[in-house]
Amino acid sequence: MKRLSRRLFLKETLLTAAAASAGSTRVLVAEDQAKPSRSPNERLSVAVIGVRSRGGDHAKAFDSRDDCVLSYICDADSAVGEKVAARFKSKPKFVQDMRRIFDDKSVDIVSIATPNHWHCLATIWAMQAGKDVYVEKPLSHNISEGRRMVQVARKYNRICQGGTQYRSTGSNHAAAQYIREGKLGRIKLAYVCTYRSRSSIGPAGQYAPPPTVDYNLWSGPAPMELPVRRKSFHYDWHWFWNWGGGELANNSVHPVDAMRMVVGLEGLGRGVLSYGGRVGLEDCAETPSVQVTIHDFGPMTVVQEVRNLKTASPKRGSTLIVGTEGYLSGGAGGSSVYDPDGKLVQKLSGPNEDHFANFIKAVRNRKTEDLNANINEGHISTADSTVAYPVITTTTTSGYSCLILSSTSMPLRPGIFRSRSTRSKASLASIPSPVGPSGATSTLLALRAIACRHESRMDSSSSITRIRA
């Protein structure tokens, strides 16, 4: 394959996005846009892109199946990719450039576990080349990208599953059924948290990418920072906006997605209010180490909290759903129902389904309705998890600086999200922790008070960001 210059590569990237939006079929279009159902005796050829971390699990999952053959391992770091490829007896071919995979018409499935900034473009290119796609969470790097991915999947009739595997957990399906039957009453509040202790990534420096990394291919559609500020090249990209989205995008997507499935939540709600900052960690990272986002869904309020500081795990799990007839709490390991007085009513359980097997089933029967995590669900969950992005553009490690997002009466429908933001020196310690229904309510009131207090300092002309789901 002819090697492209970075300028030409980025030009093709923009043309691809334009083609997806405008409906052009001239860029990487598959000759057979909707392949017929395959015989159960025919093995599916699988390529995995990005294998340093979660992608290695993808490769193991597909390689372990009798109906699949692992044909390609792709990674921008040749040392990582070659090492992973050598583990498998099927002897998958290693490539650094994912476009070589898309050029191979024998490949049926592309599984993507790259850094976040590559999820959208790699998925679009793969579907345009006639491949079905399994893509890790978060589905996209921003809301607009997610919309394009959904549009392309529908246009080319591709099977695309998001890597939000909690949708295949039996206890979550049992919880959803319990709520659908009205046993929890009217749902008033859903609270999800992700407590994941992180260490400082160190001060900003001037580093070169590892010699085994093709930095041009690693950066792809994102800015190509030189010199690199972070000492640890791999993984710590999560904490910079150009490539990651902090813990909101990294892990909060999982409980948010499971909560949405359990309560049947759709869309982006009517407004969002968020505060947070990078506190407790002195380093060069950009994303918050603590953050609370409060979503207004009319009669229902959703609160999501992330902490990268040392914090004990919630005793009753990472998810709390409060209804008029009691509440439900739990997480990936199971859920329990309690009455309004806190007395245990029922423990919920059910058979789990292998998330990769669920994807393969849909690939063979061509029924998107069989997917547990259809691309559109992954898109909405990613959008709900990261909707606070428009105002969180900078953080500070001095004091307890917060970023306040004051939502107006303008709804989020599919339409316009109007927000005003300001920085407040309010101490995080002075804001109640949303550990339950009363905590969430008091936090919301406290934040509204802070927002009103600083209203006179805000620019009267609101910034407008389109976040159509």
Secondary structure by P-SEA (a helix, b strand, c coil): cccccaaaaaaaaaaaaaaaaacccccccccccccccccccbbbbbbbcccccaaaaaaaaaaacccccccbbbbccaaaaaaaaaacccccccccccccccccccccbbbbbccccaaaaaaaaaaaacccccccccccccaaaaaaaaaaaaaabbbbbccccccccaaaaaaaaaaaacccccccbbbbbbbbbbcccccbbbbccccccccccccccccccccccccccccccccccccccccccccaaaaaaaaaaaacccccccccccccccccccccccccccbbbbbbcccbbbbbbbbcccccccccccbbbbcccccccccccbbbbbcccccccbbbbbbbccaaaaaaaaaaacccccccccaaaaaaaaaaaccccccccccccccbbbbbbbbcccccccccccbbbbbbccccccccccccaaaaaaaaaaaaaaaaaaccccccbbbbbbbcc
